């Protein structure tokens, strides 16, 4: 069994980009899960990850040759308020490996102890958020959404303190093409460190957009915008609410990062909020597209020093890029929602058909996933509505427009299974008692979310009133 062949190109950047430090060892680590499929995709040996040496790495107790643990520094706007110095407060980037296909994978431990960026936190994670991120991030991958991935999870054998009292500690091994955020660029822009900005831009382009020249700040802004627009449109098409769309949680590669108080909607409503810290609905489901363009504007501001000496010209060029956002998002939205109800093409006149369905769903507390899945399969979508005749009226118009629905195509974009909040909460509560069977079943079923799985229909069910989860938490 071979240990990973580590490198850490980020650690070769100037030392103001990070702090070098090892994870803090834990008392008695135990393997919770190893993602064999992902390990093989990365060129790693799943058997080694399960070995004593592998467990030691996944727990942060020992580092294999080539690893160079660091905590990255960044800044960000959090709920609109500026935080000039954030960074990895409970994570250590061990390094990177290169998969058989040539792709680079950052390997990061999350919950691995305090860093200089912990801001009075303990740097640890408890079991609940680790289970949530493992299940949801891997489900997102299977749903076709660009995302960080979960390679492994371990328990630490130590309790950590939260408001609920002592809880079992855990560490997630998270992997991604990089962990670069809008906030990474904001940090160096706020420091007026143009040299670091230029270095960061070149690194980010090489990693994510190699077709660009390494100093093409304007092209980079455009590429990030296009990637993020497609990402958020996919979120919207699945009823996914990120919950903390701060600029430090907006990835420059257009992938979903930082699954804290995230949630998938049950009953549809555009103003739906789950995050316990989002008191004013800034990051509600329907607000996500507007927040994205705000975040992109912060990236544009950070990149201005790299766009040339004529600031006025640079501002106008950046504004021209951002003015494309509305059309880009409209195109991505149509490409996401039209196929969900069997529409082909991108005729703007069909927008009202989708919007009318969504309005009726909101008025009638219709389950988002179950409604679209029933339309896709020819099932009883009307049963999801408080007033079934509200659906019937819409369906009459829809059948005139889509005379021969392609149910196979529609079923391929409308999942049968999502990681429902109440099932994740159930898996967490059972996990606290040492029972991982639901956690493991969720992971297995959600690898194939677009296929009906008769043995697991209970995981398709909307929550009963007493099962509803109305608030989710970061876990820090």
Residue pairs with C-beta under 8 A, 6 or more apart in sequence:
1 45
1 47
1 48
1 51
2 45
2 48
3 45
3 48
3 53
3 54
3 57
3 64
3 65
4 44
4 48
4 57
4 64
4 66
4 67
4 97
4 107
5 66
5 97
5 98
6 64
6 65
6 66
6 67
6 68
6 94
6 95
6 96
6 97
6 107
7 66
7 95
7 96
7 97
7 98
8 66
8 67
8 68
8 70
8 93
8 94
8 95
8 96
9 96
9 104
9 203
10 17
10 18
10 70
10 72
10 93
10 96
10 106
10 178
10 203
11 18
11 20
11 68
11 70
11 93
11 95
13 199
13 200
13 203
14 196
14 199
16 73
16 193
16 196
17 72
17 73
17 196
17 199
17 200
18 70
18 71
18 72
18 73
18 93
19 70
19 71
19 73
19 87
19 115
19 116
19 117
20 68
20 69
20 70
21 69
21 70
21 71
21 92
21 115
21 116
22 60
22 63
22 69
22 92
23 59
23 60
23 61
23 69
23 92
23 109
23 112
23 113
24 60
24 112
24 113
24 114
24 123
25 59
25 60
25 61
26 59
26 60
26 61
26 156
26 157
26 158
26 169
26 171
27 156
27 157
27 158
28 156
28 157
28 158
29 55
29 56
29 58
29 59
29 61
29 154
29 155
29 156
29 157
29 171
30 55
30 154
30 155
30 157
31 50
31 55
31 58
31 152
31 153
31 154
32 130
32 152
32 153
32 154
32 155
32 170
32 436
33 134
33 150
33 152
33 153
33 436
33 439
33 440
33 443
34 46
34 49
34 50
34 151
34 152
35 138
35 149
35 150
35 151
35 152
36 46
37 447
38 149
38 150
38 151
38 175
39 45
39 46
39 49
39 151
40 46
41 99
42 97
42 99
42 105
42 151
42 175
43 97
43 98
43 99
43 100
44 97
44 151
48 54
49 55
49 58
49 151
49 152
53 62
53 64
55 154
56 62
57 63
57 64
57 67
57 94
58 109
58 152
58 154
58 171
58 173
59 154
59 156
59 171
60 92
60 109
60 112
60 113
60 171
63 69
63 94
66 95
67 94
67 95
68 94
68 95
69 92
69 93
69 94
69 95
70 92
70 93
71 87
71 88
71 89
71 91
71 92
71 93
71 115
71 116
71 117
72 87
72 88
72 93
72 179
72 184
73 85
73 86
73 87
73 88
73 117
73 184
73 187
74 86
74 87
74 181
74 183
74 184
74 186
74 187
74 248
75 82
75 83
75 84
75 85
75 86
75 183
75 186
75 187
75 190
75 248
76 83
76 86
76 181
76 182
76 183
76 186
76 246
76 247
76 248
76 249
77 83
77 183
77 186
77 246
77 247
77 248
77 295
77 298
78 86
78 244
78 246
78 248
79 246
79 277
79 278
79 282
79 283
80 282
83 248
84 187
84 190
85 117
85 187
86 117
86 119
86 183
86 187
86 248
87 115
87 116
87 117
88 108
88 115
88 117
88 179
89 114
89 115
89 117
89 118
89 119
89 121
89 123
89 476
90 110
90 111
90 112
90 113
90 114
90 115
90 118
90 121
90 122
90 123
90 124
90 125
90 476
91 108
91 109
91 110
91 111
91 112
91 115
91 174
92 108
92 109
92 112
92 113
92 115
93 106
93 107
93 108
93 179
94 107
94 108
94 109
95 106
95 107
96 104
96 105
96 106
96 107
97 104
97 105
97 107
98 104
98 105
99 105
103 177
104 177
104 178
104 207
105 175
105 176
105 177
106 175
106 176
106 177
106 178
106 179
107 151
107 173
107 174
107 175
108 173
108 174
108 175
108 176
108 179
109 171
109 172
109 173
109 174
110 125
110 130
110 133
110 171
110 172
110 173
110 174
111 123
111 124
111 125
111 130
111 156
111 169
111 170
111 171
111 172
112 123
112 171
113 123
113 124
114 121
114 122
114 123
115 123
121 476
122 160
122 161
124 156
124 158
124 160
124 169
125 160
125 169
125 170
125 171
125 172
125 475
126 160
126 162
126 167
126 168
126 169
126 170
126 475
127 155
127 167
127 168
127 169
127 170
127 428
127 431
127 432
128 167
128 428
128 431
128 432
128 475
129 259
129 260
129 473
129 474
129 475
130 153
130 170
130 171
130 172
131 153
131 170
131 424
131 427
131 428
131 431
131 439
132 259
132 262
132 424
132 428
132 472
132 475
133 150
133 172
133 174
133 259
134 150
134 153
134 172
134 439
134 443
135 419
135 424
135 427
135 439
135 442
135 443
135 446
136 259
136 262
136 419
136 424
137 147
137 148
137 149
137 150
137 174
137 256
137 259
138 149
138 150
138 443
138 446
138 447
139 418
139 419
139 442
139 446
139 449
140 147
140 240
140 256
141 147
141 149
142 446
142 447
142 448
142 449
143 234
143 238
143 415
143 418
143 449
144 234
145 231
145 234
145 235
145 238
145 240
145 256
146 227
146 231
146 234
146 253
146 254
146 255
146 256
147 255
147 256
147 257
148 174
148 175
148 176
148 255
148 256
148 257
148 259
149 174
149 175
149 176
150 172
150 173
150 174
150 175
151 173
151 174
151 175
152 172
152 173
153 170
153 171
153 172
153 173
154 170
154 171
154 173
155 168
155 169
155 170
156 168
156 169
156 170
156 171
157 169
158 168
158 169
159 166
159 167
159 168
159 169
160 166
160 167
160 168
160 169
161 167
162 475
167 432
168 432
176 251
176 253
176 255
176 257
177 207
177 208
177 253
177 255
178 204
178 207
178 208
178 251
178 252
178 253
179 251
179 257
180 200
180 203
180 204
180 207
180 208
180 251
180 252
180 253
181 247
181 248
181 249
181 250
181 251
181 252
181 257
182 224
182 247
182 248
182 250
182 252
182 295
182 296
182 298
182 299
182 302
183 246
183 247
183 248
183 249
183 250
184 200
184 252
185 197
185 200
185 201
185 252
185 299
185 302
185 303
186 247
186 248
186 298
186 299
186 302
188 196
188 197
188 200
188 302
189 197
189 301
189 302
189 303
189 304
189 305
192 305
194 305
194 306
197 302
197 303
197 305
197 306
198 215
198 306
201 214
201 215
201 217
201 220
201 303
201 306
202 214
202 215
204 220
204 252
205 212
205 213
205 214
205 216
205 220
206 214
207 253
208 223
208 252
208 253
209 219
209 220
209 223
212 219
212 220
212 223
213 219
215 306
217 303
217 306
217 307
218 303
218 307
218 317
218 318
218 321
220 303
221 296
221 299
221 300
221 303
221 318
221 321
222 321
222 324
224 252
224 253
224 254
224 296
224 299
225 296
225 321
225 322
225 324
225 325
225 328
226 254
226 328
227 253
227 254
228 250
228 251
228 254
228 292
228 295
228 296
229 292
229 325
229 328
229 329
229 332
230 254
230 332
231 254
231 255
231 256
232 288
232 289
232 292
232 329
232 332
233 289
233 329
233 332
233 333
233 335
233 336
234 336
235 241
235 242
235 256
235 288
236 285
236 288
236 289
236 333
236 336
236 337
237 336
237 337
237 340
237 413
238 264
238 369
238 415
238 418
239 264
239 265
239 268
239 285
239 368
239 369
239 418
240 262
240 263
240 264
240 265
241 262
241 263
241 264
241 265
241 272
241 273
241 274
241 275
241 283
241 284
241 285
241 288
242 249
242 256
242 262
242 283
242 288
243 260
243 261
243 262
243 263
243 274
243 275
243 278
243 283
243 472
244 258
244 260
244 261
244 275
244 277
244 278
244 283
244 474
245 283
245 288
245 291
245 292
245 295
247 295
247 298
247 299
249 257
249 258
250 257
250 292
250 295
250 299
251 257
252 299
260 275
260 472
260 473
260 474
260 475
260 476
261 274
261 275
261 276
261 277
261 278
261 471
261 472
261 473
261 474
262 274
262 472
263 274
263 275
263 421
263 469
263 472
264 368
264 369
264 418
264 419
264 420
264 421
265 272
265 285
265 368
265 369
266 367
266 368
266 369
266 420
266 421
266 462
266 463
266 468
267 365
267 366
267 367
267 368
267 462
268 358
268 361
268 362
268 365
268 366
268 367
268 368
268 371
269 285
269 362
270 284
270 285
270 286
270 358
270 362
271 281
271 284
271 285
271 286
272 284
272 285
272 286
273 281
273 283
273 284
273 285
274 421
274 469
274 470
274 471
274 472
275 283
275 471
275 472
275 473
275 474
276 471
276 472
276 473
276 474
277 474
278 284
281 287
282 291
283 291
289 329
289 333
293 322
293 325
293 329
296 322
296 325
297 322
300 318
300 319
300 321
300 322
301 318
303 318
304 311
304 314
304 315
304 318
307 313
307 314
307 317
307 318
308 314
331 346
334 346
334 348
334 350
334 351
335 346
337 354
338 344
338 345
338 346
338 350
338 354
339 409
339 410
339 413
340 354
340 372
340 375
340 376
340 410
340 413
340 414
341 353
341 354
341 357
341 372
341 375
341 398
341 402
341 410
342 375
342 376
342 402
342 405
342 406
342 409
342 410
343 350
343 353
343 354
343 401
343 402
350 401
353 397
353 398
353 401
356 394
356 397
357 394
357 398
360 366
360 385
360 390
360 391
360 393
360 394
361 368
361 371
361 384
361 385
363 390
364 384
364 385
364 386
364 387
364 390
364 391
365 385
365 386
366 384
366 385
366 386
366 391
367 384
367 462
369 414
369 415
369 418
370 384
370 460
370 462
371 381
371 384
371 385
372 414
373 379
373 411
373 414
373 415
373 416
373 460
374 380
374 381
374 383
374 384
375 381
375 410
375 414
376 407
376 410
376 411
376 413
376 414
377 407
377 410
377 411
377 452
378 405
378 407
381 391
381 395
382 388
382 389
382 391
382 392
382 395
384 391
385 391
411 450
412 450
413 450
414 450
415 449
415 450
416 449
416 450
416 451
416 452
416 453
416 460
417 445
417 446
417 448
417 449
417 453
417 456
417 459
417 460
418 446
418 449
419 442
419 446
420 459
420 462
420 463
421 463
421 468
421 469
421 472
422 463
422 467
422 468
422 469
423 438
423 442
423 459
424 442
424 469
425 469
426 438
427 438
427 439
427 442
430 436
430 437
430 438
430 439
431 439
441 456
441 459
442 459
445 453
445 456
445 459
463 469
